[in-house]
Amino acid sequence: MRLFIFALCAIFARTVTAAAKDTGYAFPENFKFGVATASYQIEGAWNEHGKGPNVWDTLTHRIPPFTDDASTGDIACDAYHKTVQDVQILKSMGVNFYRFSLSWSRLLPRGFSNYVNPEGVQYYNDLINELLANDITPIVTIFHWDTPQNLEELGGWPNPKMADFFVDYARVVFDAFGDRVKEWLTFNEPNQICQQGYATGGMAPAHNTKEMGGYWCTHTVLIAHGRAYRMYQEEFKSKQGGRVGITIDNQWNEPLTNSTEDKEAAERANIMNFGWYANAIFSKNGDYPSILRERVDQFSEEEGFTRSRLPYFTQEEIEMIRGSHDFFGLNHYTSRVVTNDDGDQGRPSHEHDVGTRGEIDPKWEPSAADWLYVVPWGLRKTLEWIKENYDNPEVIITENGYADKHDAPLRDCERVKYYNLYLEEVLKAIHESNCNVTAYTAWSFMDNFEWQRGYTQRYGLYHVDFEDPERPRTPKMSAHVFANIIKTKRIDWDFTPKEFEKCEWVQIEVKSEL
Ligand code: NOJ
């Protein structure tokens, strides 16, 4: 009898949950799904076969340790030695593409293009060939945060010369791999490279030059992106026919209340954090957003600087950067509710320049990452914002994912729920708001080195055992669910692979309905 009631509840549970969440929409026939990783986070082999050191090698070898668990990416997932095995796993998931990044100092050990490391080229050739042989499209990020140490010694991204070095490096990789790679991303999340790398110190090279570093780094990165894009058009496009974009991250900013002040604050936060990177490339007029220009110019003057902390583009640079995209790469994870804040905020700083405060809505479910709360509608609002502000460009969602703890179970119900909920919002953005989203990428293919958090947080669809020298990969429930979404082009709220039990949240929802 008890079994019968349980079964009845379970059926009811699925119905109620499905009714509450399922939009009934399907992904378009040509919609593509993939998973992502980044070189330093998975490769390991930090000093093998001629690879030069990068800023993350330096920072993680530093004493006292930089990471929460004193870990490094020296071995990470050991992906450098597991190309064939990993591609077979990708194939079994049925992904259409695999997004990975190139390690600059594996290819150019000292960062300069005068010497190209043949073993580095060989490693990526093998990976690309293996992917293609298994019908998986490579999407390649040229730079995902691992600046060659040698170039950092010269000042890193705030040094305008970095644009030259980046373009030289991009030419090497287009030349070496562009006959087979047709989808390129120049940079991953320039906001994190610049703010965390040079303004707040949360990421390598961990400089705290808060009032200047972020702005100068951003300036170089935008010029480097534009120049690499133009170089591809001039030197490679006609023979290779590929596409080049950039991945920009955003945390959606929603007004805390309906007040005009909060609405203005939230919009200002979106423009001054996201538009800071996107405007020069995607807006009709190019250049930095005018509100960013006005506020930083004004505050710089008040603070007694001789010139604005926000550098100026030349007219020629504005035109070169404007329109330097074949699609919009978007990384999105979470949101904030935002209000105006006229306080000091560590003035002079970017935070003070923006003049807002972001908060967590207590109703939002947390993850293991202190910044990542589950706010699915923020993704849809971001997609709508891009559509409105940048003339509905093609958007490839290049990252979206959920963090759980080091000891989280393979039955990762919360991650499944996160993906289902966020993907429902992508469906609504496509079917109800006509946003031009063509692809979705889960972060991450497998658990990996999560920067300052080391291995204390997991983002993978595949579990990696970092205690085992073989670094075995095991599918979590989310891997099965994601594979099913790819296969059916639908989100099936009832889908649970047979080897896993039902998720708690299915029952919790029923309880609240009864
Ligand atoms: C975005 C970054 O691109 C990736 O490297 C990182 O692991 C995830 N966010 C999660 O924090």
Residues whose N, C-alpha, C, O or C-beta is under 5 A from the ligand:
A	BS01	NOJ	A38
